[in-house]
């Protein structure tokens, strides 16, 4: 009887589990950058469709990639907002510091640390 109960219980549990593959492979996206926010560690690029791209600042180099606001760029990113966190959807709000929050559509991070120079 115990064996039958154990088999039945394991069958029920196996039917209710989902195999979800979470991938964080870098992909290329093209976005039109319309504004940005920054603190001492990161710059957040805001795209025209309300996507945000988080760019961590490089401390070892003074070189920077020039970005002109209003222009489209192809960026190699890792999607952050598409990652599953224990089956719970996180709010679409990026907290930059104590007083600045950014609502977003999708949240990405640049694959590599990079210094960005913004021109208008």
N, C-alpha and C positions, 0 to 999 in steps of 0.2 A: 504494500500500500504506500509506503514511504517513497519507493522508487517511482511509482506512477505519479504521485503528487509532485516529486522533484522534476520529472520529465515534463509534466504539464506546466509547472511554474516556469521552467527554463524556456519552453516553447512560447509562452505568453511574453516573457521578457525579450526574447529575440525578435519577436514580431514588432515590438514597439520601439526598437532602436533604429536610428537612421545613421547611415554612414555618410558623413559630411566631410568633404575634403576642403580644408582651408588652405588657400594658396596665397603666398605673399611674393610671388614672382614679379619683378619689375616689368612694366609695360609702358609704351609710349602713348601719350595723349596730346591733343592739340587744343589749347585754350587761349582765349583773348584775355589778357591781364588788364583789369580796369583800375585796381587800387591795391594797396598793401598796408599792413600793420606790422610793427616790429617791437621786440624787446632786446635785451642784451645777448640772448642766445639764439633767437630764431626770427625769421621774417616769414610772414604769412601773405602769400599772393592771393588776391581775390579775383576770380574770373567772372566773365559777364553772365554766366549761368548760375552764379552763386556757389560755385565750387571753390574750395580753398586748397592751396598747395603750400605745405609747410616746408621751409628751407632752413636747415640748421646752418649756422655760420661757421665758416672754416677759420680757425685761429692761426694756422701755420703759414698761410699765404696772404699776400696783399692783392693778388689778382682777383678781378671780379668779372662776372658775366653781366653785360649791360642789358637791361630790360626797359623797353619804352612802353609806358602805359598806353593802352588802346591798341596794341599790336598783338597778333597771335604768335604763340610759340609752341614748338613741340618739345615736351619734357618727358624724361624717363622717370617714372614715379612708381611708388608702391601704394596700392589702394589700402587705406586704413579703415574707412567707414564701412567697407564691404566685409571686413573680418567679423566672424561670429564670436561673440563673447558670451558663452554659456547660454545661448538661446535667448538672451535678453537684448532687445534693441536699445542702443544707447541714444540719448538725445542728440539732436543735430546742433550742438552748440560747442564752439571751441573757446576755451578760456585762456586768453593770452596773459593776463595778469589780474590783479584784484579788481580793477575797474573796467577792463575791456573784455567783452565776450563777442564772438562772431557767430551768427547763425549761418549754416551752410547747407548746400544740397548734397555734395559729396566731399569727402575729406581724403586728401592724398598727401604723401610726403615724398620729397625728392629723394632719389636713390642715394645720392652722395651729398656730403656736406659741401657747400659752395657759397662763396660771397657773391651777393647780388648788388649791382648798382642800378638804382631806379632813376630813369629820366622821364620827364613829362613831355 
